[in-house]
Amino acid sequence: MPSRANAADEAWERYARELGQNIQRERARVGYSQDRVAYESNLSRYTYQKLEKGESRPGSPANPTVKTLLAVAQVLDVQITDLLPPSTPDLTIR
């Protein structure tokens, strides 16, 4: 059985992956390439690609800043809340 801290980490990993999937879905909806969204959001292509995968680096879940999410949302012409998964993980578990 995973510890409570591991459970919180796993919940965050799932959340980060779903966030990436939401961003990818919205990008496909507007017909933009990853390069275009990255450029217009002032992100490197690598950083943007990792964001869509839900990673910051291999084995580490994404943890984008609000500024990054807001920039991506503006480029995709959606509200930032449209990118966020509907259920949030409990990050207060110790």
For each residue, the residues with C-beta under 8 A, 3 or more apart:
1:
2: 6 7 10
3: 6 7
4: 7 8 93 94
5: 8 9 93 94
6: 2 3 9 10
7: 2 3 4 10 11 93
8: 4 5 11 12 89 90 91 93
9: 5 6 12 13 61
10: 2 6 7 13 14
11: 7 8 14 15 89 90
12: 8 9 15 16 61 89 91
13: 9 10 16 17 54 61
14: 10 11 17 18 89
15: 11 12 18 19 61 85 88 89
16: 12 13 19 20 54 55 61 62 63
17: 13 14 20 21 53 54 61
18: 14 15 21 22 54 85
19: 15 16 22 23 51 54 62 64 83 84 85
20: 16 17 23 24 51 52 53 54 55 62
21: 17 18 24 25 52 54
22: 18 19 25 26 82 83 84 85
23: 19 20 26 27 51 52 72 76 83
24: 20 21 27 28 52
25: 21 22 28 29
26: 22 23 29 30 76 78 82 83
27: 23 24 30 32 34 37 52 76
28: 24 25 31
29: 25 26 76
30: 26 27 76 77
31: 28
32: 27 36 37 75 76
33: 36 37
34: 27 37 38 45 48 49 52
35: 38 39 45
36: 32 33 39 40 75
37: 27 32 33 34 40 41 43 48 72 75 76
38: 34 35 41 43 44 45 47 48 49
39: 35 36 42 45
40: 36 37 71 75
41: 37 38 48 68 71 72 74 75
42: 39 71
43: 37 38 47 48 51 68 71 72
44: 38 47 48
45: 34 35 38 39 48 49
46: 49 50
47: 38 43 44 50 51
48: 34 37 38 41 43 44 45 51 52 72
49: 34 38 45 46 52 53
50: 46 47 53 55 56 57 62
51: 19 20 23 43 47 48 54 62 64 68 72
52: 20 21 23 24 27 34 48 49
53: 17 20 49 50 62
54: 13 16 17 18 19 20 21 51 61 62
55: 16 20 50 58 59 60 61 62
56: 50 60 61 62 63
57: 50 60
58: 55
59: 55
60: 55 56 57
61: 9 12 13 15 16 17 54 55 56
62: 16 19 20 50 51 53 54 55 56
63: 16 56
64: 19 51 68 69
65: 68 69
66: 69 70 80
67: 70 71
68: 41 43 51 64 65 71 72
69: 64 65 66 72 73 80 83 84
70: 66 67 73 74 80
71: 40 41 42 43 67 68 74 75
72: 23 37 41 43 48 51 68 69 75 76 83
73: 69 70 76 78 79 80 82 83
74: 41 70 71 77
75: 32 36 37 40 41 71 72
76: 23 26 27 29 30 32 37 72 73 83
77: 30 74
78: 26 73 82 83
79: 73 82
80: 66 69 70 73 83 84
81: 84
82: 22 26 73 78 79
83: 19 22 23 26 69 72 73 76 78 80
84: 19 22 69 80 81 88
85: 15 18 19 22 88
86:
87:
88: 15 84 85
89: 8 11 12 14 15
90: 8 11 93
91: 8 12
92:
93: 4 5 7 8 90
94: 4 5
